[in-house]
């Protein structure tokens, strides 16, 4: 029996992940790097994020893309976590559908995050879950103007946050905050963090991991294997 079927959790972390298909992941990074190296890095980004969350004892639900890749996802990540297909016409609808899915199935508090920041500290994730006990919502702003994490309780979920947002632009975080504030929500803002979307982002990550490899040990090993970190 898959481990995720052995308990009914009151809280969970939703992880959005793409199937590890060359040309399907980290496409902007692949403009400046070999596609196989990008795929290797992506696999290890995901592993670092999932390992951190699992080590902290949180339940994980992995919402994957594209349709038809469940067997590939299960071959890659195993049966430890529930796999659910992302559904919706754009990112906002996919996130809204994911929150509605977990709340409909009994989850009381949920965070949603991606996998573009393998060095995100455990403490930020822990703090995000903890503040949902006293705040209406939590959000983690990204350096590029988006956000890397968002969370609610089932009683404070606000679907309007996921409609009419200019996804993929530097206005995403501010537009989201405007909706929160106009709705009277008490929102906890996490520290700003950097996604790894383009080659300059990766160079920043390398500088970080050269000094502190344990912040993303799988990604660090992958960077060594492809010759981007020399020790």
C-alpha positions in Angstrom: 0.0 0.0 0.0 1.4 3.5 -0.8 2.4 5.3 2.3 0.2 8.3 1.6 -2.9 6.0 2.0 -2.0 5.1 5.5 -3.1 8.3 7.2 -5.5 11.1 6.7 -3.6 14.4 7.1 -4.9 17.7 8.5 -2.2 19.6 6.7 -0.2 19.1 3.5 2.3 20.7 1.2 1.3 20.7 -2.5 4.3 20.5 -4.8 3.9 21.4 -8.4 6.3 19.4 -10.6 6.7 18.6 -14.2 7.6 15.2 -15.6 11.3 14.9 -16.2 11.0 15.1 -20.0 13.8 16.7 -22.0 12.6 20.0 -23.5 9.6 20.2 -21.1 11.4 21.4 -18.0 13.5 24.6 -17.3 13.2 25.8 -20.9 14.6 29.2 -20.2 17.7 27.7 -18.5 18.0 25.3 -21.5 18.6 28.3 -23.8 22.1 28.6 -22.4 22.9 25.0 -21.3 22.9 21.5 -22.7 19.4 20.0 -22.4 20.6 16.8 -20.7 22.4 18.8 -18.1 19.3 20.9 -17.5 17.2 17.8 -17.1 19.7 16.4 -14.5 19.6 19.7 -12.6 15.8 19.7 -12.6 15.5 16.2 -11.3 17.8 17.2 -8.4 16.0 20.5 -7.7 12.8 18.4 -7.2 14.6 15.8 -5.1 16.0 18.5 -2.8 12.7 20.1 -2.2 10.8 16.9 -1.6 13.5 15.5 0.6 13.4 18.6 2.8 9.7 18.5 3.2 9.6 14.8 3.9 12.4 15.1 6.4 10.3 17.7 8.3 7.4 15.3 8.6 4.9 17.1 6.3 2.5 15.3 4.1 3.2 15.9 0.4 0.9 15.8 -2.6 2.7 16.1 -5.9 0.6 17.7 -8.7 2.2 16.8 -11.9 2.1 17.9 -15.6 1.6 16.9 -18.4 -1.3 14.5 -18.8 -0.2 10.9 -19.5 3.0 11.1 -17.5 1.8 9.5 -14.2 3.8 6.3 -14.9 7.0 8.3 -15.6 6.4 10.3 -12.4 5.8 7.2 -10.3 8.9 5.5 -11.8 10.9 8.6 -10.8 9.5 9.5 -7.4 8.0 6.2 -6.2 4.8 5.5 -4.3 5.6 7.5 -1.1 3.5 10.5 -2.1 0.2 10.9 -3.8 0.3 12.0 -7.4 -2.4 14.2 -8.8 -2.6 15.5 -12.4 -2.6 19.4 -12.6 -5.9 20.5 -14.3 -6.8 23.9 -15.6 -6.2 26.2 -18.6 -3.5 28.3 -17.0 -1.3 28.4 -13.9 -3.9 30.2 -11.8 -6.6 27.7 -12.5 -4.2 24.8 -11.9 -3.3 26.2 -8.5 -6.9 26.9 -7.6 -7.9 23.4 -8.6 -5.1 21.9 -6.5 -6.2 23.8 -3.3 -9.8 22.9 -3.9 -8.8 19.2 -4.3 -6.9 19.0 -1.0 -9.5 21.0 1.0 -12.3 18.9 -0.5 -10.5 15.8 0.7 -10.2 16.9 4.3 -7.0 18.9 4.5 -7.3 21.9 6.9 -4.1 23.8 6.1 -2.2 23.7 2.8 0.9 25.3 1.3 1.6 25.2 -2.4 5.1 25.6 -3.8 7.1 24.9 -6.9 10.6 23.4 -7.3 12.7 26.3 -8.7 14.5 27.0 -5.5 16.4 23.8 -4.2 18.3 25.9 -1.6 15.1 27.2 0.2 15.7 26.7 3.9 13.6 24.3 5.9 12.9 27.0 8.4 11.0 29.1 5.8 8.8 26.1 5.0 8.3 25.3 8.7 7.5 29.0 9.5 5.0 29.1 6.6 3.0 26.1 7.9 3.2 27.4 11.5 1.8 30.9 10.8 -1.4 29.4 9.2 -2.5 28.7 12.8 -2.8 32.4 13.5 -2.9 34.2 10.1 -5.3 34.0 7.2 -2.7 33.3 4.6 1.1 33.1 4.0 3.1 34.1 0.9 6.7 34.0 -0.1 7.8 36.7 -2.6 10.2 35.8 -5.3 13.0 38.1 -6.5 11.5 38.2 -10.0 8.2 39.7 -8.8 6.3 36.4 -8.5 6.0 34.2 -5.5 7.5 30.8 -4.6 4.9 29.7 -1.9 1.4 30.5 -1.0 -0.8 28.9 1.7 -4.2 29.1 3.4 -6.4 27.2 5.8 -9.6 25.7 4.3 -11.6 28.4 6.1 -9.6 31.3 4.6 -9.0 30.0 1.0 -9.5 32.8 -1.4 -10.1 31.6 -5.0 -10.1 35.1 -6.5 -6.3 35.2 -6.0 -5.9 32.9 -9.0 -8.0 34.7 -11.6 -7.0 37.7 -13.7 -3.4 37.6 -12.6 -0.6 38.4 -15.2 1.2 35.1 -14.7 4.8 35.1 -15.8 5.3 38.8 -15.2 6.9 40.9 -12.4 3.5 42.1 -11.3 2.3 38.8 -9.9 3.2 39.3 -6.3 2.0 42.8 -6.0 -1.3 42.0 -7.7 -1.8 39.1 -5.3 -1.0 41.3 -2.3 -3.5 43.9 -3.6 -6.3 41.3 -3.6 -5.3 40.0 -0.1 -5.4 43.6 1.3 -8.6 44.6 -0.4 -10.2 41.4 1.0 -9.1 42.3 4.6 -6.8 39.3 4.9 -4.1 39.1 7.6 -1.1 37.8 5.5 2.3 36.7 6.7 5.0 37.6 4.3 8.0 35.3 4.2 11.6 36.3 3.2 12.2 37.0 -0.4 13.9 34.2 -2.3 15.3 33.6 -5.8 13.9 31.2 -8.3 16.4 29.5 -10.7 14.9 30.3 -14.1 17.8 31.5 -16.2 21.5 31.0 -16.3 22.3 34.1 -14.1 20.0 32.6 -11.4 22.0 29.3 -11.6 25.3 31.2 -11.2 23.9 32.7 -8.0 22.9 29.3 -6.8 26.3 27.9 -7.5 28.0 30.6 -5.5 25.7 29.8 -2.6 26.3 26.0 -2.8 30.0 26.3 -3.1 30.0 27.6 0.4 27.1 25.6 1.8 26.5 22.5 -0.2 24.1 21.1 2.4 21.5 23.7 1.5 20.7 21.6 -1.6 23.0 18.5 -1.5 21.5 16.7 -4.5 21.7 19.8 -6.7 25.3 20.3 -5.5 26.2 16.8 -6.5 24.6 17.2 -9.9 26.5 20.5 -10.5 29.7 18.7 -9.6 28.9 15.9 -12.0 28.4 18.2 -14.9 31.5 20.2 -14.1 29.9 23.4 -12.9 31.3 23.1 -9.4 35.0 22.2 -9.0 36.2 20.9 -5.7 
